Amino acid sequence: MAQTSPMEPFDRSNDAVTDYRQQSREFLAKAREYLANDDLHQAAEKGWGAAAWMVKAVAEAQSWQYRRHDEFFTVMRQARDLSRDSRLRNLGFVANALHGYFYTRKMLLDPDEIGEGLDEMEVLLDILQPLTETRETN
């Protein structure tokens, strides 16, 4: 059994997958709340978080490495190859754009664009979730 850490305190991989998947959905719901309250920075960042955490769930379920931010697109490419869903390429870019909005001045943010991005994150989560439910056996 792998040693646990305070950052990832799971005894079993399935616990991590479930937690990542649940947290992803919670982040997306929170993003919509932030958007409704005109907190565009937090809405965008939570949209990114929803994507990143579902990607963590996929990586864990498929025994792929995802320990650093720069591995997001590697896992997304692997997920695209496994799912054969070409939409994942553009959806990954949308997720990354949402992350970038956190660092953008509010006057330059468009709430409709962020809302559309959150809608696209829901599509991303729906595409990725089945990949978290079909764990490969070692």
C-alpha positions in Angstrom: 0.0 0.0 0.0 1.3 3.4 -0.9 2.2 5.7 2.0 -0.3 8.5 2.5 0.6 12.2 3.0 -1.2 15.1 4.7 -2.0 16.5 1.2 -3.5 13.3 -0.1 -4.6 11.4 3.0 -6.2 8.4 1.2 -5.6 4.8 2.1 -7.0 3.5 -1.1 -7.0 4.8 -4.7 -10.8 4.4 -4.9 -11.2 6.8 -1.9 -9.1 9.4 -3.8 -11.1 8.9 -7.1 -14.4 9.4 -5.2 -13.2 12.4 -3.4 -11.7 14.1 -6.5 -14.9 13.4 -8.4 -17.1 14.8 -5.6 -14.9 17.8 -5.1 -15.0 18.5 -8.8 -18.8 18.7 -8.8 -18.8 20.8 -5.7 -16.4 23.3 -7.3 -18.6 23.6 -10.3 -21.7 24.3 -8.2 -19.7 26.9 -6.2 -18.5 28.5 -9.4 -22.1 29.0 -10.5 -22.9 30.6 -7.0 -19.9 33.0 -7.4 -21.0 33.9 -10.9 -24.5 34.7 -9.7 -23.0 37.0 -7.0 -20.8 38.7 -9.6 -17.6 37.3 -8.1 -16.1 36.6 -11.5 -12.6 35.8 -10.4 -13.8 33.1 -8.0 -16.3 31.8 -10.5 -13.6 31.3 -13.1 -11.1 29.8 -10.7 -13.7 27.3 -9.3 -14.5 26.4 -12.9 -10.9 25.6 -13.5 -10.8 23.7 -10.2 -13.8 21.6 -11.3 -11.8 20.5 -14.4 -8.5 20.0 -12.6 -10.1 17.8 -9.9 -12.0 15.6 -12.4 -8.8 15.2 -14.3 -7.1 14.1 -11.0 -9.9 11.6 -10.6 -9.3 10.2 -14.1 -5.5 10.1 -13.6 -6.0 8.2 -10.3 -8.5 5.8 -11.7 -6.3 5.1 -14.8 -3.0 5.0 -12.8 -1.7 8.0 -14.8 0.6 10.6 -13.2 -0.9 14.0 -12.4 1.1 15.6 -9.6 1.8 19.1 -11.2 -0.2 21.7 -13.0 1.8 21.2 -16.2 0.6 17.6 -16.4 -3.0 18.7 -16.9 -2.8 18.6 -20.7 -0.9 15.3 -20.7 -3.7 13.7 -18.8 -6.3 15.4 -20.9 -4.6 14.1 -24.1 -4.6 10.6 -22.6 -8.3 10.9 -21.7 -9.0 12.1 -25.2 -7.2 9.1 -26.6 -9.0 6.7 -24.3 -12.5 8.2 -24.7 -12.0 9.0 -28.4 -13.9 12.3 -27.7 -12.2 15.0 -29.6 -14.1 17.7 -27.7 -11.7 17.2 -24.8 -9.0 19.2 -26.6 -10.9 22.4 -26.8 -12.5 21.9 -23.4 -9.0 21.7 -21.9 -8.3 25.0 -23.4 -11.5 26.5 -22.0 -10.5 25.2 -18.5 -7.1 26.8 -18.8 -8.7 30.1 -19.9 -10.9 30.1 -16.8 -7.8 29.6 -14.7 -6.2 32.6 -16.5 -9.2 34.8 -15.8 -8.3 34.7 -12.1 -5.3 36.9 -12.9 -7.3 39.3 -15.1 -8.6 42.7 -14.1 -12.3 42.5 -13.4 -13.1 45.3 -15.8 -11.8 43.0 -18.6 -13.9 39.9 -17.5 -17.1 39.1 -19.3 -19.7 37.3 -17.0 -21.4 35.7 -20.0 -18.1 34.3 -21.3 -17.4 32.9 -17.8 -20.9 31.4 -17.6 -20.4 29.8 -21.0 -17.1 28.4 -19.8 -18.8 26.9 -16.7 -21.4 25.3 -19.0 -18.5 23.8 -21.0 -16.9 22.6 -17.8 -20.1 20.6 -17.1 -19.7 18.9 -20.5 -16.0 18.2 -19.6 -17.0 16.6 -16.3 -19.7 14.5 -17.9 -17.2 13.3 -20.6 -14.5 12.5 -18.0 -16.6 10.9 -15.3 -17.0 7.5 -17.0 -13.2 7.3 -17.2 -13.1 7.5 -13.4 -15.5 4.6 -13.0 -13.6 2.1 -15.1 -10.5 1.5 -13.1 -7.9 -0.6 -14.7 -6.7 -3.6 -12.7 -3.0 -4.0 -11.9 
